[in-house]
Amino acid sequence: METLKFLTPELARQIAADYGTPVYVYDEASLKRHAEAALAFPNAFGLTVRFAMKASPNAAILRVFHRLGLHIDASSGFEVRRALHAGIPAEHISLSTQEFPEDFAPLYKHGIRFNACSLAQLERFGQLFPGCRCGLRVNPGLGSGGTGKTNVGGPNSSFGIWHEWLGEAEKIIAKYGLSVIRIHTHIGSGSDPEVWERVALMSLETVKRFPDVVTLNLGGGYKVARMATEKATDLQVIGAPVKAAFEKLAEETGRKLKLEIEPGTFLMANAGALLATVRDVVRTGGPDGMNFLKLDSGMTEILRPSLYAAQHPIVIVPAQERAAGPEQDYLVVGHCCESGDILTTGSDDPEALQPRTLPETLPGDLCVVEGAGAYCAAMTAKNYNSFPEAPEVLVGLKGTVRLIRQRQTLDQIFQNEVDE
Ligand SMILES: *Cc1c(COP(=O)(O)O)cnc(C)c1O
């Protein structure tokens, strides 16, 4: 059975009483520990760690990482604006995006870094900023993700410039007198460490084609163990051969490349939990009968299980201390009128159901969904069934809890509606 990662039953009850449920809880001590581990990534000639802010874009989180010396990877022009609003210096923000922002010019003039992620983006950049410096995001021809939906390399992925079209890129670079100073790859979330390493070494070959490149950005995607049965990627292990390859390139060519990495999941996933309340316990009958726990939360706060069968630890905290009842198998379901709103999906199939063995649970008990720091508050079926967006709180280094996002009100849900 799974256990709480950073909460205690007392703290969970206190936060539920103070802020209501559902509520996202983040732990600053875990953020700090993860940031320090990322900053210790093996490197030969310098390292910049960028937090992939799409994983958890709250300003308070961005500022925690900024204070710890991390820079930012933004996935849209709006994320760039959000990071600037949080007080992140423009020079610390790198943009790698599927959609070239309409307001790109002022952002670039402000000082952000930019990786062109398609030939059309490179052309657009050249038109706007001839003679200027940018990076190239390359699709190296293979990718790897924890699921098909999180694999962003290879022929089935639109992310980055396909490696065989780099000749086209060189023509655009020459046409506008651009200087490519960075090569970027990011091949997926929850990548197989061996594929990641192969891509890292292939990317060094790509660097050889571009004489102005001084930085290689190897993206994120480092696997974490949310469930007790999962195995995390060890950054020291995957980083060591890459460091050696950087050193070899320096010996052969004199080029001492700086390394960038861009973890999102690694920094956030296990530093956050979703705290919900069990509102109802129901049973179906017959030989295939099931026990269900219905939460005051679901895909409105955590979409990952429904979207790609992600497995999150589920820990029940009884409303008050009591002797544990007999264990039972439960399906844990969300509050949306949608049969797919399920937290206990099968591990490979969002359509499949996989009951969890939990202590006997009663209405009013708390349900802690662990591993919910990344791509949960950031990626929801927000306002479906008109449930207001949940608040976020941060447990500080000294254990004090502070609100970092208020619960949305019903008025805020319909404030933009017009009917005149
Ligand atoms: C999403 C993303 C990341 C972070 O991926 P994780 O799996 O959360 O580490 C890094 N770089 C880019 C370009 C991304 O799109």
The ligand as a Gaussian input file, in Angstrom:
#p B3LYP/6-31G(d) Opt

LIG

0 1
 C        7.315000      19.456000     -21.352000
 C        8.688000      19.840000     -21.697000
 C        9.729000      19.626000     -20.806000
 C        9.536000      18.939000     -19.466000
 O        9.172000      17.617000     -19.577000
 P        9.064000      16.723000     -18.233000
 O        8.690000      15.387000     -18.747000
 O        8.020000      17.343000     -17.386000
 O       10.397000      16.749000     -17.596000
 C       10.982000      20.070000     -21.152000
 N       11.213000      20.684000     -22.341000
 C       10.226000      20.896000     -23.231000
 C       10.533000      21.585000     -24.499000
 C        8.948000      20.484000     -22.954000
 O        7.974000      20.695000     -23.838000

